[in-house]
């Protein structure tokens, strides 16, 4: 169980006893549990190291190795309406930046949910339109008053939370109109969402995650992150910029290892399914400056 009743994180900088510890900054969370206690909520996580399941080719670079992990079955749907649940412990999840909360429903079912900021052991959480407006409770958007801070936002009814799930993230419900509500995301984007979709009250836990500095390359390897190598430092067989005698400029405009021009891969085409739902683009400020 947790070692302390307070959930205030402590940001610690290590003494420079070695090059790897000189710039290391970590977060000490005394309120986190030592280990999971419900093994039925864990699943073995099969590592594919960024490769395609069909042909084994690399589809996501810089992935591989790392410590073995169990996947925590987090409930993003929160569809057990009207049944109160008690928070048993707050846990670390190696698969995400946010912390998770182990809850036990009144009927005896155990589950994991995303832990919001200020959620403590012993508190009660609930889902449904009758739930009070307090952190950890999940309600349909039509039951949430304007100006409320939310997270774990559902886009399609019944599909589960898909947005605003990372550590310290939050959105704000700013208005309502007929079948929709207007949500302002952290990026500045204003977005329409159907009012029968659900969201959870509060800010996602572990806000201090951005202060972490790994300090050495080995910690990245423990996390399953492999090195990022420049194309001009490779051989011609490995990258379009590779080869040459001595240092070279690459000889062409910046491209990916597969030859796709820099920036083109991330440009959205005409079939952007999100476009009809965006009321105000997150790029509006950048456009005005230009």
N, C-alpha and C positions, 0 to 999 in steps of 0.2 A: 504494500500500500504506500501512499505518499508519505514523505518524510516531514512535510511542513504543511500547515494549513493555508499559508499565503501562496498565491500563484504569481508573485512579482519576480520576473527574471533578473538575474544578476549578470551583467556583462563583464567578463574577466579577460585581461590581457596577460599572457604568460611572460615569465622572465626570460631574457635572451640567453638561455643556457646552451642553446645550439642554434644553427642557422634556421632550422625548421620551426623553432619556437619563438624566434625573434619577433615576427610580425603576426603571430597567431592570436586571434581573438575568438573566444567561444562564449556561449550562453549557458549559464548554470541555472537549471530549472529544478528547484528542490521539491516542487509540488508534483512532479511526474512520478508515476509508479515505476517500480524496479523492473517489472516484467509483466507480460499478458497473463491473465488468470483463466481465460475462457478459450481453450484450445480449439473449440468447434468454430470459432470466428476467424481462424487462421487457415490459410491455404498455401501450399508450396508454390513459390514463384519460379517459373521456368525462364531462365535467361536465354535470350536469343541474340544478344550482343549486337543489336542494330541490324540484323540480317533478315532477309525475306524468308518466310516459312516455306514458300513454294520452291525457290531455286537456291537459297542460301547466299544470295548476293547482298552486299552491304547497301542498305537503303537509308540508314541514319549513321553518319560518321561519328567517330570519337566515343564509341560505346564498347564496353567489353570488360570482363573481369569484375572485380569488386567483391564485397562480402556477401555471403548468402543471406537471403531475406525471406521472410514469410509475408504474404499479402494479407492485409487486414480487410475483412469484408465490411466496409463502411456502408451504412444505409443512407443513400442519397435521396430516396423516395419519401421517407417519413410518412408512410400511408397508414400507420396505426393510429387513427384519429380518436380523440377522446380518452385515451388510456394514458394515465400519468406514468412517468418513468423517473427513477431515482438515479442520480449520477454516482457511480461506485468508485471510479478512479479516472484520472486523466493520464493518457499514455503518449509516449513518443511513437511516431509512425515513420519508419525508414523510407516509405514509398511516397511521402509528400512533405511539404515544408510545414504545414499546419499540424497542431496536435489533435488527437482524437479523444473522445470521451466514451468510456464504457458505461452503458446505462442498463438498468434492469426494470422492465415494465411491471406493472402491478399484477399481471397474469403470469409472471415468471419468465417471460422471454428476454433474452439478452441480446444486445445490439451495440454496434459502434456508430457514433455520429461525429461530425466535425465539431470540435470544441470551440465555442466562441470565446472571445476575451471576457474575463471576469467570471466565467463559469467555474464553480467550485464543487468539491465532493460533498454529497448530501443534498444538493439542490434538486428540485423537481423540474422536469421539462415535459412538454406536451405538444401534440400536433392537432390541427383542426381549427376551424374558424372560431370556436369558443375559447381557445387558449388565450391567456393574458399576453399583453405586449411586453415581453421581457426576454433577455438574451437566452438563446437556446431553443425557444419555442418556434414551431414551424406552422405558418398560416398561409391560406390562399391570399393572393395579393389584394383582392377586393376587401378583405377584412383588416388590412394593415393601413393605418392612417398615413396621410401624406407627411413627408418630413422624417419618416422613420429610416434608420440605418439598417440595412439588410445584407445578407450574404447567402451563399448556396442557392443561387437563383435558378429556377426551372425555366426552360424556354418552351418546351412542349409538355402539355399536361400529362402527368403520369410517367414521364420518362426519367424523372429524377433531376437533381441539381447538376447543371453543366457549367455555370458561370460563377465567378466570384468565390473561388474555393481555395486560393493560395493564402499563405501566411500573411496576416495583417490586412487582407483585402476587405473591401466593403463597397456597397452601392447605396444610393439613396432614392427612395420612392418620392418623386417630386410632384406628381399629378395624376389625375384619373380622367378618362374620357370614354364613355359608353362601355365597350367590351374590352378596353385596353387600359393599362396604366403606363405612365412614363417613368423610366428609371434612368438615373444618371450614374454611369459607371465611373470607375476611378480614372480612366483614360480621358474623361471629359465627354465621351459619347453619350448622347441622349437616345434612348431606345424604347420602342413600344413593345410591350409584352402582354399577352392575353391575361385578363384579370383572374382567370381560374387556375393559373399556374401558382406554384407555391414558392415561398422563400422563408429563410430563417432569420430571426431578429438578431441584430448585433454585428460585431466585427469579428473576423476570423482570428483565432489565437496566434500566439508566437509572433507578435509584431516586431520583435527585436531580431528576427531572422536576418534582416539586411545588414546587421552589424558584424556578422560572422566573417572571419578571414581564415582560410584553411591553413595558411602559413607555409605549406610545402606541397610539392607535386604528389607525394605519396598519399596524402589524404584524398586527393581527387581520384586516385586509382582505387582506394578503398570504396569510393562511392560508385565505381564503375565507369568513370570518365577517363577516356584515353587522351593522349596528347594531340594538340592541333598543330600540324606541320604545314609550313608554307609550301605552296606549289613550286616556287622557284628553287626550293631546296631539294626537290625530288628528282627522280630520273624521268626521262621522256615517256617511259612505259607507264608511269604512275600518274602523270598530270600533264595537261597541255603546256604548262609553264616550265616544265622540267627540262633538264639537260643544259648544254652549253659549257664552254670552257671558262672557268672562273665564275665570278658573279655576273648575272645577267638580269635584265629588266623583265624577262618573261616573253618579250617580243610581240605581245598582242594585248588587247584590252583584257581586263580581269575576267576570268571565267571560272566556273566550278570544275571539279575533276572530270565531269562528264561533258564539258564544253559549253554549258549554258552560261550566257552572258551574265555578269554580276548585276543583281537587282531584278532581273527578268523573272526569276523563279518565284519571287514573292509578290509580283504584281498580279492583282486580281483581274480576271477577264470580265466579259460582259454578263456572265451567268453567276453573279454574286447573289446567293439566296438570302443574305442578310439585308441587302440594300432596301427592300420595301419597309423593313422594321426600324431603320435608322432615321431618327428625327433630326439629329444634329451630329455631324461627323466629328470624330476625334481629331481630324486633320484640319479643322476649320481655322484654328489659331495659326497654324503654320502657313496656310494659304494667305491669311490676312497680312502676315509679316512680309511675304514675298510681294 
